[in-house]
Amino acid sequence: MRGYFGIGIYQPKNKENIGTLWRSAFIFGASFIFTIGHRYKKQCSDTVKAYRHIPLWTFDTYAEFKDKVPYTSRIVCIENSENADNLSNFVHPHQCVYLLGSEDHGLPEPILSGNQTIIIPSKREFCLNVSTSGSIVMFDRLNKEQR
């Protein structure tokens, strides 16, 4: 497999979701994990202790995060947005950083407008849990790489 990816959450609200996303990130092969605007604390939902296996970065602001994104990496936002590309047709970049929004506010418009955004297709107009959304996108990446 070529490339790498990282995944993180912008201003996460529920600590349990962070641990669940980290466990999935480790299992699906993420190269690193991160939070923006929230310091990570050990979570019981991170049963594999992902922070021991892959780097965990914490950033105070989006600007600080964007300044540290690895060279040639594209930021891909995962958000319910009218201008988002459908995950079903999405070609994952070889070098990519996936960014999820907080459970209660999502990602701010200035972040969305400056980056590619993908949406997970659904039959209802409700949002998925943030850790579930991240897990689905990572599974989709792995599945498409194996084809």
PASE-610638 format. One line per field, with one value per atom (N, C-alpha, C): residue in one letter; x, y, z. Coordinates in steps of 0.02 Angstrom, whole numbers, plus 50000, padded with zeros to 5 digits. Layout:
! residues N
residu = [A,...];
xx = [X,...];
yy = [Y,...];
zz = [Z,...];
//
This chain:
! residues 147
residu = [M,M,M,R,R,R,G,G,G,Y,Y,Y,F,F,F,G,G,G,I,I,I,G,G,G,I,I,I,Y,Y,Y,Q,Q,Q,P,P,P,K,K,K,N,N,N,K,K,K,E,E,E,N,N,N,I,I,I,G,G,G,T,T,T,L,L,L,W,W,W,R,R,R,S,S,S,A,A,A,F,F,F,I,I,I,F,F,F,G,G,G,A,A,A,S,S,S,F,F,F,I,I,I,F,F,F,T,T,T,I,I,I,G,G,G,H,H,H,R,R,R,Y,Y,Y,K,K,K,K,K,K,Q,Q,Q,C,C,C,S,S,S,D,D,D,T,T,T,V,V,V,K,K,K,A,A,A,Y,Y,Y,R,R,R,H,H,H,I,I,I,P,P,P,L,L,L,W,W,W,T,T,T,F,F,F,D,D,D,T,T,T,Y,Y,Y,A,A,A,E,E,E,F,F,F,K,K,K,D,D,D,K,K,K,V,V,V,P,P,P,Y,Y,Y,T,T,T,S,S,S,R,R,R,I,I,I,V,V,V,C,C,C,I,I,I,E,E,E,N,N,N,S,S,S,E,E,E,N,N,N,A,A,A,D,D,D,N,N,N,L,L,L,S,S,S,N,N,N,F,F,F,V,V,V,H,H,H,P,P,P,H,H,H,Q,Q,Q,C,C,C,V,V,V,Y,Y,Y,L,L,L,L,L,L,G,G,G,S,S,S,E,E,E,D,D,D,H,H,H,G,G,G,L,L,L,P,P,P,E,E,E,P,P,P,I,I,I,L,L,L,S,S,S,G,G,G,N,N,N,Q,Q,Q,T,T,T,I,I,I,I,I,I,I,I,I,P,P,P,S,S,S,K,K,K,R,R,R,E,E,E,F,F,F,C,C,C,L,L,L,N,N,N,V,V,V,S,S,S,T,T,T,S,S,S,G,G,G,S,S,S,I,I,I,V,V,V,M,M,M,F,F,F,D,D,D,R,R,R,L,L,L,N,N,N,K,K,K,E,E,E,Q,Q,Q,R,R,R];
xx = [50042,50000,50044,50027,50063,50030,50070,50043,50032,49995,49979,49917,49889,49834,49833,49806,49793,49721,49695,49625,49619,49576,49566,49500,49488,49425,49438,49399,49400,49353,49379,49341,49291,49317,49273,49234,49173,49129,49130,49120,49114,49179,49208,49272,49270,49214,49208,49217,49192,49199,49272,49312,49383,49416,49405,49435,49414,49350,49325,49356,49362,49392,49466,49501,49572,49581,49539,49543,49532,49482,49470,49528,49557,49613,49672,49687,49741,49726,49666,49646,49646,49624,49621,49686,49737,49803,49821,49790,49808,49881,49912,49982,49988,49935,49934,49862,49851,49786,49796,49743,49751,49684,49690,49633,49652,49601,49611,49564,49593,49552,49531,49561,49544,49601,49625,49680,49652,49689,49667,49680,49633,49641,49625,49659,49648,49574,49550,49480,49471,49421,49408,49386,49360,49338,49396,49456,49516,49549,49518,49541,49609,49630,49696,49751,49731,49779,49818,49780,49808,49865,49861,49914,49982,49983,50047,50076,50035,50055,50065,50027,50033,50035,50069,50075,50008,50002,49944,49967,49938,49955,49895,49910,49857,49875,49825,49834,49782,49802,49756,49707,49730,49689,49695,49647,49650,49711,49728,49786,49850,49857,49915,49917,49860,49855,49875,49845,49858,49931,49964,50035,50078,50052,50091,50070,50021,50000,50059,50072,50130,50129,50189,50200,50162,50130,50089,50024,50010,49947,49889,49833,49771,49728,49696,49648,49581,49548,49482,49435,49386,49336,49281,49257,49201,49144,49095,49042,48980,48922,48859,48856,48870,48872,48845,48811,48782,48835,48894,48947,48994,48977,49020,49016,49072,49074,49050,49013,48988,49045,49048,49101,49102,49046,49042,49086,49092,49130,49199,49214,49274,49337,49388,49454,49498,49518,49557,49627,49651,49719,49770,49828,49880,49904,49913,49932,49874,49845,49782,49775,49742,49724,49649,49613,49540,49523,49477,49457,49382,49364,49294,49276,49214,49191,49166,49156,49129,49057,49035,48969,48912,48922,48866,48870,48929,48935,48964,48992,49023,49085,49103,49160,49137,49172,49154,49161,49121,49121,49190,49229,49295,49340,49334,49373,49346,49280,49250,49265,49261,49270,49342,49389,49459,49484,49441,49463,49411,49432,49385,49343,49279,49233,49197,49190,49153,49096,49043,48984,48971,48949,48931,48857,48841,48771,48728,48667,48621,48549,48505,48434,48395,48424,48391,48432,48401,48436,48464,48488,48519,48594,48630,48703,48724,48777,48807,48850,48862,48908,48977,49016,49079,49129,49132,49178,49154,49089,49062,49078,49070,49085,49158,49203,49274,49290,49259,49271,49248,49190,49164,49212,49237,49283,49348,49374,49436,49425,49368,49352,49348,49315,49308,49377,49422,49490,49525,49522,49554,49523,49458,49422,49442,49445,49463,49537,49581,49652,49662,49621,49630,49603,49567,49540,49593];
yy = [49941,50000,50062,50109,50173,50224,50271,50328,50316,50361,50360,50402,50395,50440,50448,50505,50519,50538,50535,50553,50586,50637,50671,50708,50737,50772,50844,50889,50959,50972,50996,51012,50957,50898,50842,50857,50831,50843,50784,50724,50665,50626,50618,50584,50511,50478,50408,50400,50448,50444,50448,50486,50492,50423,50390,50324,50273,50273,50227,50241,50305,50323,50302,50312,50294,50219,50180,50107,50088,50116,50102,50125,50183,50209,50161,50135,50087,50024,49998,49936,49945,50003,50014,50042,50051,50068,50141,50183,50254,50262,50313,50327,50372,50411,50454,50475,50500,50524,50592,50631,50698,50726,50777,50818,50891,50931,51004,51035,51074,51109,51067,51009,50967,50919,50917,50872,50802,50753,50683,50658,50623,50588,50515,50471,50399,50383,50341,50322,50247,50226,50154,50125,50166,50141,50128,50151,50137,50075,50017,49955,49931,49954,49934,49983,50037,50089,50115,50139,50161,50210,50253,50303,50272,50208,50172,50147,50145,50114,50163,50217,50268,50336,50384,50451,50485,50518,50558,50631,50674,50745,50784,50836,50881,50951,50986,51055,51099,51159,51205,51237,51249,51283,51249,51264,51238,51265,51329,51359,51322,51305,51267,51199,51166,51101,51106,51154,51161,51175,51211,51225,51163,51112,51050,50991,51000,50945,50923,50858,50834,50858,50868,50891,50846,50874,50843,50811,50816,50787,50832,50801,50839,50830,50885,50881,50864,50812,50793,50795,50839,50847,50795,50768,50721,50757,50778,50821,50817,50824,50829,50900,50907,50972,50966,51018,51017,51009,51036,51035,50974,50928,50870,50819,50784,50729,50666,50624,50562,50513,50483,50436,50377,50357,50300,50309,50370,50385,50416,50424,50461,50419,50449,50418,50447,50406,50429,50449,50507,50528,50481,50473,50430,50459,50525,50558,50602,50585,50616,50624,50678,50689,50699,50653,50659,50699,50746,50789,50785,50765,50760,50819,50841,50896,50871,50918,50901,50876,50837,50807,50857,50913,50961,51020,51035,51093,51077,51018,51002,51045,51053,51093,51162,51214,51282,51291,51334,51347,51366,51408,51425,51364,51314,51253,51212,51206,51168,51199,51264,51297,51293,51282,51278,51208,51158,51088,51047,50989,50942,50913,50901,50874,50814,50763,50703,50691,50659,50643,50568,50538,50468,50464,50429,50425,50389,50412,50381,50387,50351,50353,50402,50426,50473,50537,50589,50653,50665,50612,50617,50608,50634,50628,50563,50533,50476,50499,50455,50467,50481,50527,50547,50489,50446,50389,50339,50332,50288,50315,50380,50411,50400,50413,50404,50331,50285,50213,50193,50219,50202,50228,50289,50317,50277,50259,50219,50150,50120,50055,50063,50116,50129,50136,50171,50179,50112,50072,50007,49962,49962,49920,49938,50003,50024,50012,50016,50001,49927,49884,49812,49788,49830,49810,49812];
zz = [50000,50000,50000,49959,49956,50000,50024,50059,50133,50161,50233,50245,50304,50322,50398,50418,50488,50494,50555,50567,50635,50638,50701,50704,50762,50776,50795,50767,50783,50842,50897,50957,50977,50991,51010,51074,51075,51132,51180,51154,51196,51197,51256,51263,51239,51250,51229,51154,51116,51043,51021,51058,51041,51048,51104,51115,51063,51045,50995,50926,50908,50844,50843,50898,50901,50893,50926,50918,50846,50813,50742,50699,50714,50675,50678,50735,50741,50701,50707,50673,50597,50572,50499,50470,50510,50484,50481,50521,50521,50542,50515,50532,50593,50606,50664,50679,50739,50762,50794,50799,50828,50852,50895,50914,50903,50889,50884,50936,50981,51030,51090,51099,51156,51169,51229,51247,51259,51235,51243,51313,51340,51403,51390,51424,51413,51419,51371,51369,51375,51412,51418,51352,51307,51241,51194,51211,51172,51202,51190,51221,51195,51136,51109,51129,51164,51184,51123,51074,51010,51018,51068,51078,51092,51109,51119,51053,51001,50938,50881,50881,50829,50863,50832,50863,50874,50930,50948,50952,50911,50913,50940,50977,51000,50978,50953,50929,50964,50980,51012,50963,50901,50851,50783,50740,50671,50635,50646,50614,50633,50696,50718,50685,50681,50648,50574,50539,50467,50453,50497,50489,50496,50529,50542,50499,50454,50411,50368,50363,50326,50253,50227,50159,50109,50062,50009,50034,50098,50123,50107,50089,50079,50140,50160,50215,50183,50208,50185,50244,50240,50293,50284,50339,50338,50372,50331,50357,50314,50345,50307,50279,50215,50184,50112,50089,50022,49968,49978,49928,49935,49977,49989,49934,49922,49875,49910,49874,49902,49913,49972,49989,49940,49914,49869,49807,49782,49722,49737,49799,49819,49810,49780,49773,49828,49875,49932,49909,49930,49913,49947,49915,49945,50011,50015,50077,50098,50155,50173,50249,50268,50338,50339,50373,50379,50441,50434,50488,50500,50559,50580,50625,50621,50664,50730,50776,50841,50833,50881,50878,50878,50910,50916,50867,50839,50795,50726,50717,50653,50641,50578,50559,50536,50556,50535,50459,50431,50358,50331,50365,50337,50328,50371,50364,50305,50300,50245,50177,50173,50108,50083,50127,50107,50094,50100,50094,50058,50033,50004,50060,50046,50095,50067,50108,50087,50136,50109,50149,50142,50196,50196,50177,50122,50101,50153,50161,50209,50184,50215,50196,50239,50291,50337,50341,50365,50371,50441,50472,50537,50530,50577,50576,50611,50586,50619,50677,50723,50777,50747,50775,50746,50740,50789,50785,50733,50725,50674,50604,50595,50530,50512,50559,50546,50530,50565,50553,50483,50462,50395,50341,50349,50299,50297,50355,50355,50325,50338,50307,50232,50209,50137,50105,50137,50111,50106,50159,50160,50106,50101,50053,49981,49966,49898,49883,49933,49923,49906,49934,49925,49859,49822,49757,49704];
//
